[in-house]
Amino acid sequence: MLILLGLLPLTPPAIRDAGAQVLRFDSEASWQQWQLPAGALEITPSGGLVAVRLRKDINAAVNSAQFDGGVLQASSNRQMADLAIDGDPATGWRPDGTERTGEAVLEINLGRAVSTNSVTLVFAEDAPPFELFEVLMSTGEPQVDIVGNPLPGVVVYRMQHRFKENSRHEVTIEFDPLKDPPIQYVRVVPLIYHPDARLTEIQVNGFGDNAVLGLIPRGGSANVVVGLGRIELDVPLGNVVGLIDGAMATRMYYGATPGRGVEDIDAHIVLDLGAVYWLDHVRLIGEAMGFRRFSFKDYSLLTSDGSLAPDGTLIWDRQFNGRATDSDNRRGFVDHFFQRRPVRLVRLLWKFWDGACAVALGGGQRATSVACSARGTMQEMQAFGGGFPRDLRMQSQILDLGQRRNFSIVEWQGEVPAGTRLEIRSRTGGGLVERYVFLDRNGKQVTERAWGRLIPSFRGPIDTLQSVGGDWSPWSTAYARSGDRFLSPAPRRYAQLQVGLLTDDPEVAPSLDWLQVTHTSPLALTAVGEVFPTQVRVGVEQEFSYFVRTDNSSAGFDALAVEATAPPTFLEAHMSGEPVEAAAKVTTDGFRVTLPRRARGGELVELRFSSAVFLHGTRFEAFLEDSRSPGDRQRVDAGDASPDVPGNTNVVGLPVGERVLANVTLSTPVVTPNGDAVNDELRVEVDVANLLVARPLVLRVFDLGGRIVHQQQRHIEAGRERISWQARGVAPGVYVVELSVAGDARSETVRRTVAVVY
């Protein structure tokens, strides 16, 4: 069996056409080819993508069908029963009156455990309400037989309320959040009622949408490890599912227990929600059905938005650190509230085995097993908040064009309110990696050796999984605007796209109407280029040569563009080692050169230019162009274009240890601010190197007593900077001029002296 993981082949006609072709995503069918965060994103009827809001204070009965719930039974008028949970008070359900007393019933299944503030029954205003009725609620606890086996489809209703002589058209049962557990089932039993009485709504007023539900289809994960830093018993996902499935009747279990002794054993549960939500409440449900227990003692609750520390580890925010109380244990669940914050990961860290306790009690596993252990049994973990997800990411399957194609333009349309961002990225590659997966007859993955030892009837299929290969590019930077040129290497056979919906305001979110990528036949199957020299001094104008060569089968090209963050200035062109007359045009990021003739396949083209480099790792990009196909361009890959040039790269570096502030010069050693336009001010020029993002450059002027007489600041990036001081209102004398900047790797300060004379 061959499984192409995320592989989307395109139709052959689109491949054979030499003209421009478009990959467009603007319908439910096309977006289904993507790995979408299920439940956090919706496809609109018009084919766009919108984020789904995490709601607070919900009626959990209305969307029970979304969780495979709904009406469980209705004693009569079954066709009307769904109207009691449709959110419309104008419709409802009533028994038809044929039932004997106590037999009329409407029972609903919410589909998941719902932490609830109250349950409200609403009756039609145009008729009397039920006069005598019962409301029963269940956590989903299964009824068991005399030997403890659960009875299929039968649950225990431990919460029961009877209403007598009722005349109210709206009846509310309030829940005690410190006592009452979540519920999943609600049963209404009318006992005495008018023939026209109608139950229009059963409202289950829940805390809100539980962000834990559906985390696996959303791209998240659940991980439980016992014995952190020691034995590292990784609990299988199948044993963890009970923690995140929304059912109180199931729970997380370990399957095995590490050996106990005099050393502590720590454990943790980490849930990746699959998206970054705005949360303010986490509920931990230990055992909260018939028997109640919270089997954690010393524990911490931490959250993370997925941000990384400089050492590459996750940054965690601690929301609780302490010991569970006796009341927590009696209740069986604990609520932790905190200030609303973006959360992608929730981590529960606890002491599974207390070694000091074991020593104090004299050791012995039987004597200490209860007092010194905290098994951390969990039925459910719930997370609540509100607003649109802060960060939603999705990516396409691998797009297979069948042969190398030149991706040229990325376009999209969407709504981007203030405080939100729509990020589109790409990556490309030339190959895929195959991996074999061996399964037994039950679909369980086994090793190749174990599969070989199975008798034929116990063997399952061998799947071939395909994923991106080692020649794939990293994800590109985000495209700045629709219509930008494709940023990833091309031509390539395979590509992948990524979309991010981001917001800093939980009340608004961006949306995407459509996305498309244009691709054309390549000007050359391969085109390689390299720059020389590859190391220069910061800020010094330097002459460079850029060599370009295409494969022998190329139809040729007649123009080249060179672009860089250090804008180059064209000097001259050579073809096959001979100088040629070429027309150059300055562009936003460099220049474009039109050659006097077409460069043949395999011919070496050299462009000479000058530039001053301020960033280590400055990349000079070259693009092939063809006047016969205006608008088409093809990126040149870094490679060995000329055997006489070392390096095979298009990246230029700076010497190791190069200063951030270099080549500092003062316009004059003596400032004479007397208004004659000669040395009236001090102008400082400095080359700023290796700043990847804007940083504050601070100019301070001190007198010889150390007093600041002038200070100014502005944000700068790598490059040549000029800053001035007018020196007015200060006494004649000698002053110290100080420039300082906080670089990406280190801070740096330089000082010079200057005299002021009137």
C-alpha positions in Angstrom: 0.0 0.0 0.0 1.4 3.5 -0.9 0.3 6.4 1.2 1.4 9.9 0.0 1.3 11.9 3.2 0.0 15.4 2.3 0.8 14.8 -1.4 -1.5 16.6 -3.9 -0.8 15.6 -7.5 -1.9 18.1 -10.2 -3.5 17.3 -13.5 -1.2 16.5 -16.4 -2.8 19.1 -18.7 -1.7 21.8 -16.2 1.8 20.5 -16.4 2.2 20.2 -20.1 1.0 23.7 -20.9 4.0 25.9 -21.4 2.1 29.0 -20.4 1.3 30.4 -16.9 -0.8 28.1 -14.7 -2.5 28.9 -11.4 -2.9 26.8 -8.2 -6.0 28.4 -6.6 -7.6 27.6 -3.3 -11.1 29.2 -3.1 -13.6 26.4 -2.4 -14.4 23.8 0.2 -13.0 21.0 -2.0 -9.7 22.8 -2.6 -9.2 23.7 1.1 -9.9 20.1 2.1 -6.5 19.3 0.5 -5.0 21.3 3.4 -4.2 20.3 6.9 -6.7 22.6 8.6 -7.0 23.0 12.4 -10.4 21.3 12.7 -12.9 23.1 15.0 -10.7 26.3 15.1 -11.4 27.2 11.5 -14.4 27.2 9.2 -14.7 27.2 5.4 -17.3 29.8 4.4 -20.0 29.1 1.8 -18.0 31.3 -0.6 -14.9 29.2 -0.1 -12.9 31.4 2.3 -11.3 30.7 5.7 -12.5 32.3 9.0 -11.4 31.6 12.5 -13.9 30.2 15.0 -14.4 32.2 18.2 -13.9 30.5 21.6 -17.1 31.4 23.4 -17.8 32.2 27.0 -21.1 31.5 28.7 -22.7 29.2 26.2 -25.9 27.2 25.9 -24.2 23.8 25.5 -27.4 22.0 24.4 -27.6 23.9 21.1 -24.4 22.4 19.5 -24.6 19.0 21.2 -24.9 17.3 17.8 -21.4 18.6 17.0 -20.2 16.2 19.7 -22.3 13.3 18.6 -25.0 14.2 21.2 -28.6 15.4 20.8 -31.9 13.9 21.8 -31.3 10.5 23.4 -35.0 9.6 23.8 -38.5 11.1 23.6 -41.5 9.2 24.8 -43.6 10.7 22.1 -43.5 13.3 19.3 -40.0 12.4 18.5 -40.1 14.6 15.5 -40.5 17.6 17.8 -37.9 16.7 20.3 -35.0 18.4 18.6 -36.9 21.7 18.7 -36.3 21.8 22.5 -32.6 22.2 22.0 -32.5 24.4 18.8 -32.1 27.7 20.6 -35.4 29.0 19.2 -37.9 29.8 22.0 -40.7 29.8 19.4 -40.5 26.1 18.9 -40.5 23.2 21.3 -41.6 19.7 22.4 -44.6 18.3 24.2 -45.7 14.8 25.1 -48.8 13.7 23.2 -50.6 12.6 26.3 -50.7 8.9 25.6 -48.1 8.1 28.2 -49.0 6.8 31.6 -47.9 8.9 34.6 -44.2 8.9 34.9 -43.6 7.5 31.4 -43.4 10.8 29.5 -39.7 11.8 29.2 -37.3 13.9 27.1 -33.7 13.0 27.5 -30.7 14.7 25.9 -27.0 13.9 25.6 -24.8 17.0 25.5 -22.1 14.9 23.8 -19.4 15.8 26.3 -19.0 16.7 29.9 -20.1 20.4 30.4 -19.0 22.5 33.4 -22.2 24.3 34.1 -23.4 27.4 35.9 -27.1 26.5 35.6 -29.8 24.6 33.7 -32.9 26.5 32.6 -36.2 25.0 31.3 -38.3 27.4 29.2 -42.0 26.8 28.5 -44.2 28.3 25.8 -45.9 31.5 27.0 -49.2 30.7 25.2 -50.0 27.7 27.4 -49.5 26.6 31.1 -46.1 25.2 31.9 -45.6 21.7 33.2 -47.2 21.7 36.7 -45.3 18.8 38.2 -42.1 17.5 36.7 -38.6 16.2 37.5 -35.2 17.2 36.1 -32.4 14.7 36.5 -28.8 15.2 35.5 -25.9 12.9 35.1 -22.1 13.2 34.7 -22.3 10.2 32.4 -21.4 7.8 35.2 -22.4 4.3 33.9 -24.7 2.1 35.8 -23.0 -1.2 36.9 -24.3 -4.6 37.6 -23.7 -6.5 40.9 -20.2 -7.5 39.9 -19.2 -4.0 38.8 -19.5 -4.3 35.0 -21.0 -1.2 33.3 -24.5 -1.7 31.7 -24.3 -0.4 28.1 -26.4 2.8 27.5 -27.5 3.1 31.1 -26.2 6.1 33.2 -26.7 7.1 36.8 -28.6 10.3 37.6 -27.3 11.5 40.9 -28.6 15.1 40.6 -32.4 15.1 40.9 -34.8 18.0 41.2 -38.7 17.9 41.5 -40.9 20.9 40.9 -44.4 21.0 42.3 -47.3 23.3 41.6 -45.2 25.1 39.1 -46.6 28.2 37.3 -43.3 29.6 36.0 -42.6 29.7 32.3 -38.8 29.7 33.1 -37.3 27.4 35.7 -33.6 27.6 36.5 -31.5 25.2 38.5 -28.4 26.9 39.8 -25.2 25.0 40.1 -22.6 25.4 42.9 -19.3 25.7 41.1 -17.4 24.6 44.2 -19.5 21.4 44.6 -21.3 20.3 41.4 -19.4 18.4 38.8 -19.8 18.7 35.0 -22.9 17.1 33.5 -23.5 15.3 30.2 -27.1 14.1 30.3 -30.3 15.9 31.2 -33.6 14.1 31.6 -37.0 15.9 31.9 -39.9 13.9 33.2 -43.3 15.6 33.0 -45.7 14.2 35.6 -48.7 16.6 35.5 -49.1 18.9 32.6 -51.7 20.7 30.4 -52.3 19.1 27.0 -51.0 22.3 25.3 -48.0 22.7 27.6 -44.8 22.9 25.5 -41.1 22.8 26.6 -39.5 25.2 24.1 -35.9 25.1 25.4 -33.5 23.1 27.6 -30.7 25.6 28.2 -27.5 24.2 29.7 -25.6 27.4 30.6 -22.0 26.2 30.5 -18.8 28.0 31.4 -17.9 28.2 27.7 -16.3 26.3 24.9 -13.7 23.8 26.2 -10.5 24.4 24.2 -9.2 20.9 25.1 -11.8 19.1 23.0 -10.7 18.2 19.5 -7.1 19.1 20.1 -5.8 16.1 18.1 -7.7 16.8 14.9 -6.7 20.5 15.4 -3.0 19.5 15.1 -2.3 19.4 18.9 -1.1 16.5 21.1 -1.4 15.0 24.5 1.7 13.7 26.3 2.1 12.1 29.7 5.5 11.1 31.1 6.1 9.5 34.5 9.6 9.5 35.9 10.9 12.8 34.4 14.6 12.9 34.1 14.9 9.3 35.3 12.9 6.4 33.9 10.9 8.5 31.4 7.9 6.2 31.1 6.1 7.7 28.1 2.4 6.8 28.5 0.9 5.7 25.1 -1.6 8.1 23.5 -4.3 5.4 23.7 -4.0 5.5 27.5 -4.2 9.3 27.5 -7.3 9.8 25.3 -9.6 9.5 28.3 -8.2 12.8 29.5 -9.2 14.8 26.4 -12.3 13.0 25.0 -14.9 15.0 26.9 -16.3 11.9 28.6 -16.3 11.6 32.4 -16.8 7.9 32.2 -13.3 7.4 30.7 -10.0 8.5 32.3 -6.3 8.6 31.8 -4.4 5.5 33.0 -0.7 4.7 32.9 -0.6 1.0 32.2 2.6 0.6 34.2 4.3 2.2 37.2 8.0 2.9 37.7 9.7 1.3 40.7 9.4 3.1 43.9 12.2 3.9 46.4 13.7 6.8 48.3 14.1 9.1 45.3 11.4 11.4 44.1 9.5 10.5 40.9 8.1 13.5 39.0 5.5 13.3 36.2 3.8 15.7 33.9 0.8 16.0 31.5 1.4 18.4 28.6 -1.5 19.3 26.3 -0.8 21.1 23.0 -4.1 22.7 22.0 -3.2 22.9 18.4 -3.8 26.7 18.3 -3.0 29.7 20.5 -6.2 30.5 22.5 -6.9 33.3 24.9 -7.5 31.4 28.2 -8.2 32.4 31.8 -9.4 29.2 33.5 -8.3 25.6 33.7 -10.4 22.9 35.4 -8.7 19.7 36.5 -11.2 16.9 37.0 -9.7 14.0 39.0 -12.6 11.6 39.9 -15.9 13.4 40.2 -18.7 10.9 39.6 -20.1 8.7 42.3 -16.7 8.4 44.1 -14.8 11.6 44.4 -11.1 12.0 44.7 -8.4 14.5 43.6 -5.3 12.3 43.5 -2.7 15.1 43.2 -0.8 16.4 46.2 2.2 18.7 45.3 1.7 20.1 41.8 2.2 23.0 39.5 0.0 24.3 36.6 1.9 26.1 33.8 0.9 27.6 30.5 2.9 28.6 27.4 2.1 30.4 24.2 4.8 28.4 22.4 7.5 31.1 22.7 11.0 29.8 23.1 13.8 30.9 25.4 17.3 31.7 23.9 18.3 28.1 24.7 15.5 26.7 22.6 13.3 25.6 25.5 9.7 26.6 26.0 8.9 29.6 28.1 6.4 28.6 30.8 4.2 30.9 33.0 3.3 29.4 36.3 -0.4 29.7 37.2 -0.3 27.6 40.4 2.3 26.0 42.6 1.3 24.4 45.8 -0.5 21.5 47.5 -4.0 20.2 46.9 -6.4 20.8 49.9 -8.6 18.3 51.7 -11.6 20.1 50.1 -10.1 19.6 46.7 -9.9 15.9 47.4 -13.5 15.7 48.6 -14.8 17.7 45.6 -12.8 15.7 43.1 -12.0 18.7 40.8 -10.1 22.0 41.1 -10.5 25.3 39.3 -7.5 27.5 38.5 -8.3 31.1 37.4 -5.7 33.5 36.0 -5.5 36.7 34.0 -6.5 36.1 30.4 -3.4 35.2 28.3 -2.5 33.5 25.1 -2.0 29.8 25.6 -1.0 27.0 23.3 0.3 24.5 25.9 -1.0 23.5 29.3 1.3 21.6 31.6 0.5 19.9 34.8 3.7 18.9 36.7 3.4 16.9 39.9 5.3 14.7 42.4 4.3 11.2 41.5 6.3 9.6 44.3 7.6 11.4 47.4 11.0 9.9 48.3 11.3 11.9 51.5 7.9 10.7 52.7 9.0 7.1 52.0 12.2 7.6 54.1 10.2 9.2 56.9 7.8 6.3 57.0 10.6 3.8 57.1 10.4 2.6 53.5 8.4 -0.5 52.5 6.2 -0.1 49.5 3.0 -1.3 51.1 3.4 1.0 54.1 4.1 4.1 52.0 2.1 3.5 48.8 -0.9 5.6 49.9 0.8 8.3 51.9 3.7 8.9 49.6 2.2 8.5 46.1 0.0 10.8 43.9 -1.0 8.8 40.9 -2.7 11.8 39.3 -5.8 9.9 38.1 -7.6 12.3 35.7 -11.1 12.0 34.1 -10.9 15.3 32.2 -8.9 18.5 31.8 -10.8 21.5 30.6 -9.7 25.0 29.5 -11.9 28.0 29.1 -11.4 31.6 27.8 -12.8 33.8 25.1 -12.2 35.4 21.8 -10.6 34.4 18.5 -7.4 32.3 18.5 -4.3 34.4 18.6 -2.4 32.2 16.3 -3.9 29.7 13.8 -1.5 27.9 11.4 -2.4 25.6 8.5 -0.4 24.1 5.6 -1.2 22.5 2.3 -0.4 19.0 1.3 2.7 18.6 -0.8 1.8 20.1 -4.2 3.2 17.8 -6.9 3.5 19.5 -10.4 4.9 16.4 -12.0 8.0 18.2 -13.2 10.1 21.2 -12.4 8.1 24.4 -12.7 8.9 28.0 -12.0 6.7 29.4 -9.2 6.4 33.2 -9.9 3.7 35.1 -8.0 1.7 34.6 -4.8 -1.7 36.4 -4.6 -4.5 36.4 -2.1 -7.5 38.3 -0.9 -8.8 38.6 2.7 -9.9 40.9 5.5 -7.2 42.1 7.9 -8.7 44.4 10.6 -6.4 46.5 12.8 -4.3 44.5 15.2 -4.4 41.3 13.0 -2.1 39.8 10.5 -2.4 37.4 7.6 0.9 35.5 7.0 1.5 33.4 3.8 4.7 31.4 3.5 6.1 28.8 1.1 8.8 26.1 0.7 9.9 24.0 -2.2 11.9 20.9 -2.9 13.0 18.5 -5.5 12.5 15.1 -3.8 10.5 13.1 -1.3 11.6 10.6 1.3 10.0 7.2 1.6 9.6 5.4 4.8 8.1 1.9 5.4 5.6 1.3 8.2 4.8 -2.3 9.2 1.4 -3.1 10.7 -0.1 -6.2 12.3 -3.5 -7.4 11.4 -5.1 -5.1 14.1 -3.5 -2.0 12.5 -0.9 -1.6 15.2 2.5 -0.4 14.1 5.4 -2.9 14.7 9.0 -3.1 13.8 10.1 -4.7 10.6 11.8 -7.5 12.5 8.6 -8.2 14.6 6.5 -8.1 11.5 8.8 -10.7 9.9 8.4 -13.0 12.9 4.6 -13.0 12.6 2.8 -15.8 10.9 1.3 -14.6 7.6 -2.3 -14.5 8.9 -1.2 -12.1 11.7 0.5 -9.7 9.4 -1.0 -6.5 8.3 -0.1 -4.3 5.3 3.2 -2.5 4.7 2.5 1.2 4.2 4.9 3.5 2.3 4.9 7.0 3.7 6.3 9.9 1.7 7.5 13.2 3.3 9.7 16.1 2.4 13.3 15.3 1.5 16.5 16.8 2.7 16.8 19.2 -0.3 13.7 21.2 0.7 14.1 24.8 1.5 13.1 26.2 4.9 9.8 28.1 5.2 10.1 31.5 3.5 9.6 34.8 5.3 6.0 36.0 5.2 4.9 37.6 2.0 4.5 41.3 2.5 1.6 41.8 0.1 -0.5 40.1 -2.5 1.2 40.0 -5.8 4.7 39.5 -4.4 7.1 37.4 -6.3 7.6 33.8 -5.0 10.3 33.7 -2.3 11.2 30.1 -2.2 13.7 28.4 -4.6 12.4 27.6 -8.1 12.1 25.8 -10.4 11.1 22.8 -8.3 8.7 19.9 -8.7 7.2 20.1 -5.2 5.9 23.0 -3.1 4.0 23.6 0.1 2.1 26.6 1.3 1.4 27.8 4.9 -1.2 30.2 6.1 -1.3 32.0 9.4 -4.3 33.9 10.9 -2.9 36.0 13.7 -4.4 38.6 16.0 -3.3 40.7 19.0 -6.9 41.5 19.9 -9.1 38.5 20.8 -12.2 40.4 19.6 -11.2 40.5 16.0 -9.6 38.1 13.5 -8.3 38.1 9.9 -10.0 36.0 7.2 -8.8 34.7 3.9 -11.1 34.7 0.8 -8.7 32.9 -1.6 -5.1 32.1 -2.3 -3.3 31.4 -5.5 0.2 30.7 -6.9 1.2 31.3 -10.5 3.7 28.9 -12.1 5.3 28.8 -15.5 7.7 26.8 -17.6 11.3 27.4 -16.4 13.7 29.5 -18.4 16.3 26.8 -17.5 16.0 23.5 -15.6 19.0 24.5 -13.6 20.6 27.9 -13.0 23.5 28.3 -10.5 25.3 31.4 -9.4 28.0 32.4 -7.0 29.5 35.7 -5.7 33.1 36.6 -5.1 34.7 37.7 -2.8 32.7 36.1 0.0 34.2 38.0 3.0 34.6 41.8 3.2 35.1 44.6 5.8 31.9 46.2 7.2 30.8 49.3 5.4 33.6 49.4 2.9 32.6 49.8 -0.7 33.8 46.6 -2.4 33.8 45.4 -6.0 32.1 42.0 -6.5 31.6 39.5 -9.3 28.5 37.4 -9.7 28.8 34.4 -12.0 25.8 32.7 -13.5 25.5 29.5 -15.6 22.5 27.5 -16.8 22.3 23.9 -17.9 23.1 23.0 -21.6 19.4 22.3 -22.4 18.4 25.9 -21.4 16.7 28.0 -24.1 18.7 30.9 -22.8 18.0 34.3 -21.3 18.8 37.9 -22.2 18.4 39.8 -18.8 19.6 39.4 -15.2 18.5 41.1 -12.1 20.6 41.3 -8.9 19.1 42.2 -5.5 20.3 42.4 -2.0 19.7 44.2 1.3 23.0 46.0 0.6 21.9 47.6 -2.7 24.5 46.9 -5.4 25.6 49.3 -8.2 26.2 47.8 -11.6 29.7 48.2 -13.1 30.1 45.9 -16.2 29.1 42.6 -17.7 31.1 39.7 -19.3 29.8 36.8 -21.4 32.1 33.8 -22.0 34.9 35.8 -20.4 34.6 38.8 -22.8 33.3 42.2 -21.8 30.0 43.2 -23.4 27.9 46.3 -23.6 24.9 45.9 -21.4 22.1 48.3 -20.5 21.5 48.6 -16.7 18.5 49.9 -14.8 18.4 50.7 -11.1 15.6 48.9 -9.2 14.3 49.1 -5.7 16.7 46.5 -4.3 19.5 46.5 -6.9 19.7 46.6 -10.7 18.5 44.9 -13.8 20.9 44.3 -16.8 19.7 43.7 -20.4 22.4 41.7 -22.2 23.3 42.5 -25.9 22.4 38.9 -26.9 20.8 35.8 -25.4 23.0 33.8 -23.1 23.3 30.2 -24.4 22.7 27.2 -22.3 25.9 26.4 -20.4 27.4 29.8 -21.1 29.1 31.7 -18.2 27.8 35.2 -17.5 29.6 37.5 -15.1 28.2 40.7 -13.6 30.5 43.1 -11.8 29.1 45.5 -9.2 30.0 47.4 -6.1 28.3 47.4 -2.7 28.9 48.1 1.0 28.0 45.2 3.3 26.7 45.8 6.8 25.2 42.4 7.7 27.1 39.1 8.1 25.4 36.7 5.8 24.2 39.2 3.3 22.7 37.3 0.4 23.0 38.6 -3.2 20.1 37.1 -5.2 20.1 36.8 -9.0 17.2 36.2 -11.3 17.0 35.2 -15.0 14.7 37.2 -17.2 13.5 36.9 -20.8 12.3 39.8 -22.9 10.1 37.3 -24.8 8.1 36.6 -21.7 7.8 39.9 -19.8 7.2 39.4 -16.1 8.7 36.0 -16.0 11.8 35.6 -13.8 13.6 32.6 -12.4 15.7 32.6 -9.2 19.3 31.5 -9.6 20.3 28.8 -7.0 23.6 29.1 -5.2 26.2 26.7 -6.7 29.4 26.2 -8.7 28.9 28.4 -11.7 32.7 29.1 -12.3 35.4 26.5 -11.5 37.9 29.4 -11.0 35.9 30.8 -8.1 35.9 29.2 -4.6 32.9 29.2 -2.3 29.9 28.2 -4.5 27.7 30.6 -2.5 25.8 33.8 -3.0 26.3 34.9 0.7 28.9 37.4 1.8 30.2 37.4 5.4 32.0 39.8 7.7 35.1 38.9 9.7 34.5 37.1 13.0 34.2 39.5 15.9 33.4 42.5 13.7 32.2 45.5 15.8 28.6 46.6 15.8 29.7 50.3 15.5 32.5 50.6 13.0 34.2 53.4 11.0 33.1 56.2 13.3 34.0 59.6 11.9 33.4 63.1 13.2 32.8 66.0 10.7 35.2 68.2 12.7 37.3 68.0 15.9 36.2 71.6 16.8 32.6 72.9 16.7 32.1 76.6 16.4 28.3 77.2 16.8 28.4 80.9 15.9 26.0 80.9 12.9 28.5 81.3 10.1 27.6 78.0 8.5 31.2 76.7 9.1 31.4 73.8 11.6 28.2 75.1 13.3 27.3 71.5 14.2 29.0 68.2 14.8 28.0 65.4 12.3 28.8 61.9 13.3 28.9 59.1 10.7 29.0 55.5 11.7 28.7 52.1 10.0 26.3 49.9 12.0 26.8 46.1 11.4 24.8 43.0 12.1 21.5 44.4 13.4 18.8 42.0 12.3 16.0 44.2 13.7 15.7 47.9 14.4 17.6 48.9 17.6 17.9 52.2 19.5 21.1 54.2 18.7 21.8 56.6 21.5 24.0 59.8 21.2 25.1 61.3 24.5 27.4 64.3 25.0 29.1 64.7 28.4 31.2 67.6 29.8 34.4 66.6 31.6 32.6 66.5 34.9 30.4 63.6 33.6 27.2 65.7 33.3 25.0 64.9 30.3 24.5 68.1 28.2 22.8 66.5 25.3 21.0 63.2 24.5 19.1 61.9 21.5 17.9 58.5 20.4 16.5 56.9 17.3 15.9 53.4 16.0 18.2 52.2 13.3 19.0 49.1 11.3 22.3 47.8 9.8 23.8 50.4 7.4 25.5 53.8 7.4 24.0 56.2 9.9 24.4 60.0 10.3 23.5 61.8 13.5 24.2 65.4 14.5 24.6 67.7 17.5 24.2 71.5 17.1 26.2 72.3 20.3 24.2 75.3 21.1 23.9 76.7 24.6 26.9 74.9 26.1 30.0 76.5 27.5 33.3 76.4 25.5 35.5 73.5 26.3 36.1 69.8 25.7 33.2 67.3 25.5 32.9 63.5 25.3 30.6 62.3 22.5 29.3 58.8 23.2 27.5 56.5 20.7 25.8 53.3 22.0 23.6 50.6 20.6 22.2 47.3 22.0 23.0 44.8 19.3 21.4 41.4 18.7 24.4 39.6 20.3 26.0 42.3 22.5 25.8 46.0 23.3 28.6 48.4 22.2 29.7 51.9 23.0 32.3 54.2 21.3 33.5 57.5 22.6 35.3 60.5 20.9 36.2 63.9 22.2 35.3 67.2 20.5 36.0 70.8 21.4 33.4 73.7 21.4 34.8 77.1 20.6 33.0 80.4 20.1 
